[in-house]
Amino acid sequence: MSRIHWRFLILALLFPVLTVALLVVMPRRAVPLHLAERAEQYDVTILRDTWGVPHVFGKSDADAAFGLAYAHAEDDFLTIQQSLLAARGRLASVYGADAGANDYMVGLLRIWDVVESRYDSDLSPETRALVEAYADGLNVYAARHPEQVLTPELFPLSGKDIVAGSVHKSPLFFGLDETLGELFKASRQKDISPSPTARQPRVETRFGSNTFAIGPTRTADGSTFFAVNSHQPWEGPVAWYEAHVHSEEGWNAVGGLFPGSPVIIHGHNDNLGWAFTVNHPDLVDVYVLDINPEDPYEYRFDGEWRRLEVREIPVRVRLWGRLSITVRQEALWSVYGPTVRRPHGTYAIRYAGMGRVDIFEQLYRMNKATDFNEWRQAMKEGGLASFNVGYADRDGNIYYLYNAMLPMRAEGYDWSLYLPGNTSATLWTEYLPFDRLPQVLNPPSGFIQNANSTPFRTTIGEGNPDPAAYSSTFGIDRLMSNRAWRALALFGADDSINFEEFKRYKFDMTYAEESDLVGFIRRLLAAPPPDDPLQRQGLDLLRHWDRRAAPDSREASLAILTWIYLAEENEGVRLSRQSEVEIDDEALWQAYGHAVRHLQEHFGRLDVPWSQVNRLQRGDLDLGLGGGPDLLHAIYGELQEDGRLRGDAGDSYVLLVRWLPDGTLRSYSIHQFGSATLDAGSPHYNDQSPLFARRQLKPVWFSEAEIRAHLEAEYRP
């Protein structure tokens, strides 16, 4: 899964076209204290285990959702509020102008129009009860802890706020924010496609994810193994939080969720497990409208002039203290969808999943599914517009799905460019049917994998989807990642995998011969030696590199820093999977030179053990790490002034699941920090970090008896 960018516009470009400004001194309101009374409606108990992980036991599903919200708020109320403020379009009222772009986006995309019009019709009564109960859990927490409230105007929350959060986040995972930001640059960024041309490389984020499922025919004892291993930022609105929910209505699931989620996003229940990785189909289109030169609010479509719908989006921006300014920005709507006017053109946007509000409906049904058929039906009917999905169950089924709402587009256009916005030929209205999506069920090899890689190499041997069956207009991934190469090599070479090997493969720290990084290093070593003696010394070091990023590797630091500098200085170079751009020798040697100087200046030598560079820092802990970019043990970091990399993304919440041949369930997990996301005084602020640094897991206590045997606290919220 990818990093979320809240800021997709540049406010310096946005504000000159604001039409009305009103200075307001906002009165300070209080959260209504009577909201605390809503706790009496719910029958729920929270059990915290010795790692601080909440196990929420409710009589009904709604009771459990109420408790889940309360428990998560105890650990990360700030981020939950930020996420819901963003979905409300009110983030700038707290955080100022930098957040104004998000609030404009909420209005431009008509997120709340969709929620208001479809909440009752598209969500089942059970799902509405669930999200309302979750909202009540946050309301009760806010009433009891007013000192932690960002702004009282956020409360009371309703179920619609929770649903709006999913509508807001979903398209950001397939790059809608980046597309909008592109439109707000000073000039047009792409040509208009009149006919087929070569597809342009797409901008990618640096993050990735893994999922693997090993069926009983490929394990040593006939067990089924499954890995949930999304790579997310370590902090913020899409950082993982571990929780377990249990109700007397059949909901019993453990796994990871984001702030503001009323259900487990991915994890396992008694019978089955599922996991997501980000995929990269083409799900967003931009159209250049043909505007009437005599009327700027008319555009040509199929030979006729049509009227643009016009709104003004109010964005309240905090200046200082309680002083704010409300600014208004024009938002347009055409037959294609959201439309913006820029000096270099008027652009309409159309994206997959527009008008859908049923993401939590889908996830709720997946949480409660009892077998593959129920789970697959939830996937088939749900509102998730993207993601690769891995699956395994106690019956030994393993499954991979390239999930996407793939627009059925007209051939004859390059859909990676901008499209002519004057013809119904470019207006798609249907998606490829679910049953025709790339998918693999119980392949002869006995395993599936995906690491943000092409669906056409999901496994070895027979059973992969046929790429010839899919139009290029879908933009389905054709590239691999190092993680995918290694997964295919490790699982493909071992036809009798035990669980210890499964864990070891998951934390693999080797770059494949096919990887971009190994190719870059090979090019450096094959070139004539440079004049700089320090650079020649570095090449001598790299000749002995075993392609591993183990903590004690003295070659990995130079190799990986070369790649990091190359990515920083060359658009299109990815750290999470194959790049589509060609890197010339000059750029490669420049990046290598930066890496050499970096190590010499900050560490006084080139053969620095990787764990001295690659660090996990949290509170009073400063731990060395193995792993690195695009490894199965993925670690991404930001360079600090002292020359070290401070880890901030990659492996975060890792969950490994095992069903024994008799159906007995065992699972193990680790979080890069701990359950107390914000409370630096809590023992659970960083208590899992030492295990994480050693690539070790803790048991997941799933039965009430196991939980009570490792109980730290029990209470009713």
C-alpha positions in Angstrom: 0.0 0.0 0.0 1.2 3.7 -0.8 1.9 7.0 1.2 -1.0 9.4 1.3 -0.3 13.0 0.3 -2.9 15.3 1.9 -1.6 18.3 -0.1 -2.3 17.8 -3.8 -2.5 21.5 -4.6 -0.2 24.5 -4.2 -2.0 27.1 -2.2 0.1 29.8 -3.8 -1.7 28.9 -7.0 -5.1 28.3 -5.4 -5.5 31.5 -3.5 -5.2 34.1 -6.3 -8.5 32.8 -7.7 -10.5 32.8 -4.5 -13.5 35.0 -4.9 -14.7 35.9 -1.4 -12.8 36.2 1.9 -14.4 36.6 5.3 -12.5 37.1 8.5 -14.0 35.2 11.4 -13.1 34.9 15.1 -14.5 31.5 16.0 -16.0 31.1 19.4 -14.7 28.2 21.4 -17.3 25.6 21.9 -17.3 22.6 24.1 -18.0 18.9 23.3 -21.5 18.2 24.7 -21.0 16.3 27.9 -24.2 14.4 27.4 -22.4 12.4 24.6 -20.7 10.4 27.3 -24.1 9.0 28.2 -24.2 7.0 24.9 -21.8 4.5 26.5 -24.8 3.1 28.4 -26.3 1.8 25.1 -23.5 -0.6 24.5 -22.5 -3.9 26.1 -18.8 -4.3 25.6 -15.6 -5.1 27.5 -12.1 -4.3 26.4 -9.3 -6.7 27.4 -5.7 -5.4 27.0 -3.1 -8.1 26.7 0.5 -7.7 28.0 1.5 -6.1 24.7 -1.3 -3.5 25.1 -3.2 -4.9 22.2 -7.0 -4.4 22.6 -9.3 -7.4 22.4 -12.8 -6.0 22.2 -15.6 -8.3 23.3 -19.1 -7.1 22.5 -22.5 -8.7 22.8 -23.5 -7.5 19.3 -21.4 -6.4 16.3 -22.4 -2.8 17.1 -21.2 -3.2 20.7 -17.9 -4.4 19.5 -17.5 -1.5 17.0 -18.2 1.0 19.8 -15.5 -0.6 21.9 -13.1 -0.7 19.0 -13.5 3.0 18.5 -12.9 3.7 22.2 -9.9 1.5 22.4 -8.3 3.0 19.3 -9.0 6.5 20.6 -7.2 5.7 23.8 -4.1 5.0 21.7 -4.3 7.4 18.8 -7.2 9.9 19.2 -5.3 12.7 17.5 -4.8 10.9 14.2 -8.4 9.6 14.2 -9.6 13.2 14.5 -7.2 14.4 11.8 -8.6 11.7 9.4 -12.2 12.6 10.1 -11.5 16.3 9.8 -9.9 15.6 6.5 -13.0 13.7 5.3 -15.3 16.5 6.6 -13.3 19.1 4.5 -12.4 21.0 7.7 -8.7 20.2 8.1 -7.6 23.8 7.4 -9.8 25.1 10.2 -7.3 23.5 12.6 -4.0 23.3 10.6 -4.1 26.4 8.4 -3.5 27.0 4.7 -1.3 24.0 4.1 -4.4 21.8 4.6 -6.7 23.9 2.5 -6.0 21.8 -0.6 -7.5 18.8 1.1 -10.7 20.7 2.0 -11.1 22.0 -1.5 -10.7 18.4 -2.8 -13.5 17.2 -0.6 -15.9 19.7 -2.1 -14.6 19.3 -5.6 -15.2 15.5 -5.5 -18.6 16.0 -3.9 -17.7 13.4 -1.2 -20.6 14.5 1.0 -23.1 14.6 -1.8 -22.3 10.9 -2.4 -22.5 10.0 1.3 -25.7 11.8 1.9 -27.4 10.4 -1.2 -26.3 6.7 -0.8 -25.8 6.1 2.9 -29.3 4.7 3.4 -29.7 3.0 0.1 -26.3 1.4 -0.4 -25.4 0.3 3.1 -27.2 -2.5 5.0 -28.9 -1.8 8.3 -26.2 -3.9 10.0 -23.4 -1.8 8.5 -25.2 1.5 9.3 -25.5 0.3 12.9 -21.8 -0.6 13.0 -20.6 2.7 11.8 -23.0 4.6 14.0 -21.7 2.6 17.0 -18.1 3.3 16.0 -18.9 7.0 15.8 -20.5 6.8 19.3 -17.3 5.3 20.7 -15.4 8.4 19.5 -18.1 10.7 20.8 -17.9 9.1 24.3 -14.2 9.3 24.3 -14.2 13.0 23.3 -16.8 13.9 26.0 -14.7 12.2 28.6 -11.4 13.7 27.4 -12.1 17.2 26.2 -8.5 18.2 26.6 -7.6 15.9 23.7 -10.2 17.3 21.3 -8.7 19.1 18.3 -11.9 21.1 17.7 -15.3 20.7 19.3 -16.9 21.4 16.0 -16.0 17.9 14.9 -18.4 16.4 17.5 -20.8 14.8 17.6 -19.7 12.4 14.9 -22.1 10.3 13.0 -21.9 7.1 10.9 -21.8 9.3 7.8 -18.5 10.7 9.0 -17.0 7.3 9.3 -18.2 6.3 5.8 -17.0 9.6 4.4 -13.5 8.7 5.7 -13.4 5.6 3.4 -14.7 7.6 0.4 -12.1 10.2 1.0 -9.1 7.8 1.4 -9.8 5.2 -1.2 -8.9 7.1 -4.4 -5.8 8.4 -2.9 -4.4 4.9 -2.9 -4.4 4.9 -6.7 -3.0 8.4 -7.2 -6.0 10.7 -7.6 -4.3 13.3 -5.4 -1.2 13.3 -7.6 -3.4 13.7 -10.7 -5.1 16.7 -9.2 -1.8 18.2 -8.1 -0.5 17.8 -11.7 -3.4 19.9 -13.0 -2.5 22.7 -10.6 1.0 23.1 -11.9 1.9 26.1 -14.0 1.6 24.4 -17.3 -0.1 21.4 -18.9 1.8 18.2 -18.0 0.7 15.8 -20.7 -0.4 15.8 -24.3 -3.9 15.0 -25.5 -4.1 11.5 -27.0 -5.9 11.5 -30.4 -4.7 8.0 -31.3 -2.7 5.1 -30.0 0.9 6.0 -28.9 3.4 4.5 -26.6 2.4 4.6 -23.0 4.2 7.0 -20.8 5.8 5.9 -17.5 3.6 6.5 -14.5 4.8 8.2 -11.3 5.0 5.8 -8.5 5.4 6.1 -4.7 8.3 4.4 -3.0 6.3 2.1 -0.8 5.0 -1.5 -1.4 3.5 -4.5 0.3 3.8 -8.3 0.3 1.3 -11.1 0.6 2.0 -14.9 0.3 -0.1 -18.0 0.7 1.3 -21.5 0.8 -1.1 -24.4 0.4 -0.9 -27.7 2.1 0.7 -29.4 -0.9 3.8 -27.3 -0.5 4.2 -27.3 3.3 6.2 -29.9 5.2 3.2 -31.0 7.4 0.2 -30.2 5.2 -0.5 -26.9 7.0 -1.6 -23.7 5.2 0.6 -20.6 5.7 -0.4 -17.0 5.0 1.4 -13.6 5.3 -0.3 -10.2 5.9 2.5 -7.8 5.2 1.5 -4.3 4.0 4.2 -1.7 3.8 2.8 1.6 5.2 4.1 4.8 6.8 5.0 4.2 10.4 3.0 7.2 11.6 -0.1 9.1 10.3 -3.5 8.5 8.8 -2.6 5.2 7.1 -0.3 3.7 9.7 -1.4 0.3 11.0 -3.0 -0.4 14.4 -3.5 -3.9 15.7 -6.8 -4.9 17.3 -9.1 -7.9 17.8 -12.9 -7.7 17.8 -15.2 -10.4 19.0 -19.0 -10.4 19.2 -21.7 -13.0 20.0 -23.1 -12.4 16.5 -20.2 -14.2 14.8 -17.7 -11.4 14.3 -14.3 -12.6 15.5 -11.3 -11.1 13.6 -7.9 -9.8 14.3 -5.6 -7.7 12.2 -4.6 -4.2 11.1 -6.8 -1.1 10.7 -6.3 2.6 10.0 -7.4 5.4 12.2 -11.1 5.8 11.7 -11.8 2.3 10.5 -14.7 0.5 12.2 -13.6 -3.0 11.0 -10.4 -5.0 10.5 -9.0 -4.0 7.1 -6.8 -7.0 6.7 -6.1 -10.0 9.0 -7.8 -13.2 9.8 -10.9 -14.7 11.5 -11.4 -18.3 12.7 -11.6 -19.7 9.2 -9.8 -17.5 6.7 -7.4 -14.6 6.2 -6.9 -11.9 3.6 -4.3 -9.2 2.8 -3.9 -6.3 0.5 -1.1 -4.9 -1.6 -1.3 -1.8 -3.7 -1.7 -2.4 -7.5 -1.2 0.1 -10.3 -3.9 -0.1 -12.9 -5.0 3.0 -14.8 -8.0 4.1 -12.8 -7.9 7.9 -13.3 -8.5 9.8 -16.5 -8.1 13.5 -17.3 -10.1 15.1 -20.1 -9.4 18.5 -21.7 -12.7 20.3 -22.3 -13.5 22.3 -25.4 -14.8 25.5 -23.8 -17.1 27.9 -25.7 -15.1 31.0 -26.5 -18.2 33.1 -25.9 -19.3 31.5 -22.6 -16.7 30.0 -20.2 -19.4 27.9 -18.6 -20.2 25.9 -21.7 -18.3 23.0 -23.2 -18.7 21.1 -26.4 -19.8 17.4 -26.1 -20.8 15.3 -29.1 -21.3 18.4 -31.2 -23.5 20.3 -28.7 -22.8 22.9 -26.0 -23.4 21.7 -22.5 -23.6 23.8 -19.3 -21.0 23.2 -16.5 -22.4 22.9 -13.1 -20.9 25.5 -10.8 -20.4 25.6 -7.1 -18.3 27.6 -4.7 -16.4 25.6 -2.1 -16.0 27.4 1.2 -12.6 26.6 2.9 -12.2 27.9 6.4 -8.5 28.5 7.1 -7.1 29.0 10.6 -4.7 31.9 10.7 -3.7 32.0 14.4 -5.5 31.3 17.6 -9.2 31.3 16.9 -8.9 33.7 14.0 -9.8 32.2 10.7 -10.6 33.3 7.1 -13.2 31.6 4.9 -12.2 31.6 1.3 -14.3 30.3 -1.7 -13.0 28.5 -4.7 -14.9 27.7 -7.8 -15.6 24.0 -8.4 -17.1 22.8 -11.7 -18.8 19.5 -12.8 -19.2 18.1 -16.3 -20.5 14.9 -17.7 -17.2 13.3 -16.9 -17.2 14.4 -13.3 -15.2 16.9 -11.2 -13.8 19.7 -13.3 -11.3 22.5 -12.7 -10.4 25.6 -14.7 -6.7 26.4 -15.0 -4.8 29.1 -17.1 -3.7 26.3 -19.4 -7.1 24.6 -19.9 -10.3 23.3 -18.3 -9.9 19.7 -17.1 -12.4 17.1 -16.1 -11.6 14.0 -14.0 -13.1 10.6 -14.0 -11.9 7.8 -11.6 -12.9 4.3 -10.6 -15.3 4.0 -7.7 -17.0 7.4 -8.2 -20.3 7.3 -6.3 -19.5 4.3 -4.2 -19.9 4.3 -0.4 -19.9 0.6 0.4 -16.2 0.0 1.2 -16.9 -0.7 4.9 -19.9 -2.9 3.9 -17.5 -5.0 1.9 -14.8 -5.2 4.6 -17.5 -6.0 7.3 -18.7 -8.9 5.2 -15.1 -10.1 4.6 -14.5 -10.0 8.4 -17.5 -12.2 9.0 -17.2 -14.6 6.0 -17.0 -18.3 7.1 -15.6 -19.8 3.8 -14.1 -18.9 0.5 -17.4 -18.6 -1.3 -18.8 -16.1 1.2 -15.6 -14.1 1.2 -15.3 -14.0 -2.6 -18.9 -12.8 -2.9 -18.1 -10.0 -0.6 -15.2 -9.1 -2.8 -17.3 -9.3 -5.9 -20.0 -7.0 -4.7 -17.9 -4.5 -2.7 -16.8 -1.0 -3.3 -13.0 -1.3 -3.2 -11.7 0.1 -6.4 -8.2 -1.3 -6.4 -5.7 -3.5 -4.6 -4.1 -6.9 -5.1 -5.6 -9.3 -2.6 -4.2 -12.5 -1.1 -6.3 -15.1 0.6 -5.9 -18.4 2.5 -8.2 -20.5 4.7 -8.4 -23.5 7.0 -9.6 -25.7 4.2 -6.3 -25.2 2.4 -7.6 -22.9 -0.3 -5.2 -20.2 -1.5 -6.2 -17.4 -3.9 -4.9 -14.2 -5.5 -7.0 -11.5 -7.0 -6.0 -8.5 -9.0 -8.9 -6.4 -7.7 -9.8 -3.3 -9.6 -12.7 -1.5 -11.1 -11.2 -1.5 -14.6 -12.9 1.0 -16.9 -14.1 -0.5 -20.2 -12.5 2.1 -22.4 -12.5 2.6 -26.1 -9.5 1.3 -28.0 -7.6 3.8 -30.1 -6.6 6.2 -27.4 -3.5 6.4 -25.2 -5.3 6.5 -21.9 -2.1 7.4 -20.0 -2.3 10.8 -21.6 -5.0 13.4 -21.4 -8.1 12.6 -23.3 -10.3 14.8 -25.6 -13.3 15.9 -23.5 -15.7 16.6 -26.3 -16.9 13.1 -27.2 -18.8 10.3 -25.7 -16.2 8.0 -27.2 -14.0 8.7 -24.2 -16.8 8.6 -21.6 -16.6 5.2 -20.0 -19.5 4.0 -17.8 -18.9 0.3 -17.1 -16.2 -1.8 -15.5 -14.7 -5.2 -16.5 -16.8 -7.9 -14.8 -15.3 -9.3 -11.6 -15.1 -12.8 -12.9 -12.8 -11.6 -15.8 -10.3 -10.0 -13.5 -6.8 -11.6 -13.2 -7.0 -14.2 -10.5 -5.4 -17.5 -9.4 -7.1 -20.1 -7.3 -5.2 -23.1 -5.9 -2.5 -23.3 -8.6 -0.6 -26.5 -9.2 2.5 -24.9 -7.6 0.8 -24.7 -4.2 1.7 -21.0 -3.6 0.7 -17.5 -4.6 2.6 -14.3 -4.0 2.2 -10.6 -4.8 4.7 -7.8 -4.0 3.2 -4.9 -5.9 4.1 -6.9 -9.0 2.4 -8.0 -12.2 -0.5 -10.4 -11.7 0.8 -12.4 -14.6 3.7 -13.8 -12.5 1.7 -14.7 -9.4 3.3 -18.2 -9.1 5.6 -20.6 -11.0 4.4 -23.0 -13.6 0.8 -23.2 -14.7 -2.1 -21.2 -13.4 -1.0 -17.6 -14.0 -3.4 -15.2 -15.8 -2.9 -14.7 -19.5 -1.7 -11.2 -20.3 -3.0 -11.5 -23.8 -6.6 -11.6 -22.4 -6.4 -8.0 -21.2 -6.5 -4.7 -23.2 -3.6 -2.3 -22.7 -6.3 0.3 -21.9 -6.6 -1.2 -18.4 -3.0 -0.3 -17.6 -2.6 -3.5 -15.7 0.9 -3.8 -14.0 3.5 -5.6 -16.2 6.5 -4.9 -13.9 8.1 -6.9 -11.2 9.7 -5.9 -7.9 12.8 -7.3 -6.2 10.4 -8.7 -3.6 8.4 -10.6 -6.2 11.6 -12.0 -7.8 12.8 -13.2 -4.4 9.4 -14.6 -3.4 9.2 -16.7 -6.6 12.7 -17.9 -6.1 12.4 -18.8 -2.4 9.0 -20.4 -2.5 9.5 -21.9 -5.9 12.7 -23.7 -4.9 11.3 -25.2 -1.7 8.5 -27.8 -2.2 8.4 -28.7 1.5 8.3 -25.5 3.5 8.1 -25.5 7.3 6.8 -22.5 9.3 10.3 -21.5 10.4 11.4 -21.3 6.8 8.2 -19.4 5.9 9.2 -16.8 8.5 12.7 -16.7 7.3 11.6 -16.2 3.7 9.3 -13.3 4.8 12.3 -11.5 6.4 14.6 -12.2 3.4 17.2 -9.4 3.0 18.7 -10.4 -0.4 18.5 -8.5 -3.7 17.8 -10.7 -6.8 20.1 -10.7 -9.8 17.1 -9.2 -11.7 16.7 -6.3 -9.4 17.3 -2.7 -10.4 19.9 -2.2 -7.6 22.0 -5.2 -8.6 21.9 -4.0 -12.2 23.1 -0.5 -11.2 26.0 -1.9 -9.1 26.9 -4.3 -12.0 27.2 -1.3 -14.3 29.5 0.6 -11.9 31.8 -2.4 -11.6 31.9 -3.0 -15.4 32.9 0.6 -16.2 36.5 1.8 -16.4 37.8 2.7 -12.9 37.3 6.3 -11.9 40.2 8.7 -11.1 39.0 9.4 -7.6 40.8 7.0 -5.2 37.9 7.0 -2.7 35.5 6.0 -5.4 37.9 3.2 -6.5 38.0 2.0 -2.9 34.2 1.9 -2.9 34.2 -0.2 -6.0 36.6 -2.7 -4.4 34.2 -2.9 -1.5 31.1 -3.5 -3.8 32.9 -6.4 -5.6 32.5 -8.4 -2.5 28.9 -7.6 -1.8 26.7 -10.7 -1.5 23.6 -8.7 -2.5 22.3 -8.8 1.1 21.3 -6.0 3.4 21.9 -7.9 6.7 22.6 -5.7 9.7 26.3 -6.5 9.7 26.8 -6.1 5.9 29.7 -3.6 5.2 28.9 -3.3 1.6 25.1 -2.7 1.7 25.5 0.9 3.0 27.3 2.1 -0.1 25.1 0.1 -2.5 21.8 1.2 -1.0 22.8 4.8 -0.5 23.8 4.9 -4.2 20.2 3.8 -5.1 18.6 6.3 -2.7 20.6 9.2 -4.2 19.8 8.0 -7.7 16.0 8.0 -6.8 16.2 11.4 -5.2 17.9 13.0 -8.3 16.1 11.2 -11.1 12.3 11.2 -11.6 11.0 7.8 -12.4 13.6 5.8 -10.4 11.6 3.7 -7.9 12.8 2.2 -4.6 9.8 -0.2 -4.3 9.7 -2.0 -7.7 11.1 -1.9 -11.2 11.7 1.5 -12.8 10.5 2.2 -16.4 13.1 4.9 -17.1 16.6 4.5 -18.5 19.4 5.9 -16.3 22.5 7.1 -18.1 26.0 6.6 -16.8 26.5 10.2 -15.8 23.5 10.1 -13.4 24.5 6.7 -12.0 28.1 7.9 -11.3 26.8 11.1 -9.8 24.6 9.2 -7.4 27.5 6.8 -6.5 29.8 9.8 -5.9 27.2 11.3 -3.5 27.0 8.0 -1.6 30.8 7.7 -1.3 31.0 11.3 0.1 28.1 10.7 2.4 29.7 7.8 4.1 33.1 9.4 4.3 31.9 12.7 5.7 29.5 11.2 8.2 31.2 8.0 9.3 34.9 8.5 8.2 34.9 5.3 6.1 33.1 3.4 3.4 32.7 0.0 5.0 30.1 1.0 7.5 27.9 -1.8 8.9 24.4 -1.3 7.5 22.8 -1.4 10.9 24.8 1.7 11.9 23.2 3.6 9.0 19.7 2.0 9.0 17.9 2.9 12.2 14.7 2.6 14.1 14.3 5.6 16.5 11.4 5.7 18.9 11.4 7.5 22.3 14.6 6.4 24.1 15.3 3.6 21.6 17.7 3.9 18.8 18.1 0.4 17.1 20.0 -0.8 14.2 18.1 -2.6 11.4 18.7 -4.9 8.6 16.4 -4.9 5.6 16.0 -2.1 3.1 14.1 -0.7 0.0 12.3 -3.3 -2.0 13.4 -6.2 0.1 11.0 -8.8 1.5 12.1 -7.3 4.9 11.3 -3.8 3.6 12.6 -0.7 5.4 12.5 2.8 4.0 13.9 5.8 5.7 14.7 9.5 5.6 18.3 10.7 5.6 19.1 12.7 8.8 21.6 15.4 9.4 23.9 12.9 11.1 24.0 10.8 8.0 21.8 8.0 9.2 18.6 6.8 7.8 15.7 7.1 10.2 13.1 4.4 9.3 9.7 5.7 8.6 7.9 3.1 6.4 8.0 -0.4 5.1 7.5 -3.5 7.2 5.2 -2.3 10.0 2.4 -4.5 11.1 3.4 -8.1 10.1 0.9 -11.0 10.6 1.8 -14.6 9.8 -1.0 -17.2 10.0 -0.9 -21.0 10.2 -3.7 -23.5 9.9 -2.6 -26.9 10.9 -4.0 -29.9 9.0 -6.8 -30.4 11.6 -7.8 -26.7 11.2 -6.2 -25.5 14.4 -5.3 -21.8 14.0 -2.0 -20.2 15.2 -0.9 -16.7 14.3 2.0 -14.4 15.1 2.5 -10.7 14.6 4.8 -7.7 15.2 4.4 -3.9 15.0 7.4 -1.6 14.5 6.5 0.3 17.7 3.7 -0.9 19.8 0.0 -0.4 20.5 0.3 3.1 22.2 0.7 5.2 19.1 0.9 8.6 20.7 1.5 8.1 24.4 5.3 8.3 24.9 4.8 7.5 28.6 3.2 4.2 27.9 5.2 1.0 28.2 3.6 0.0 24.9 5.0 3.1 23.0 8.0 1.1 21.7 7.9 -2.2 23.5 7.7 -4.2 20.3 10.6 -2.3 18.6 13.4 -4.6 19.9 11.6 -7.7 18.6 11.0 -5.9 15.3 14.6 -5.0 15.0 15.5 -8.7 15.5 12.9 -9.8 13.0 11.0 -11.7 15.7 7.2 -12.1 16.2 5.0 -12.3 19.2 2.0 -14.7 19.5 -1.5 -13.4 18.7 -3.8 -14.5 21.5 -7.1 -15.2 19.8 -9.2 -17.2 22.3 -10.5 -15.5 25.4 -8.7 -18.1 27.5 -5.4 -17.2 25.9 -6.1 -13.5 26.3 -6.9 -13.9 30.0 -3.8 -15.9 30.5 -1.8 -12.8 29.3 -4.1 -10.1 30.6 -2.9 -6.6 31.5 -6.2 -4.7 31.9 -10.0 -5.3 31.7 -12.6 -2.5 31.6 -15.9 -1.3 30.2 -15.6 1.9 28.2 
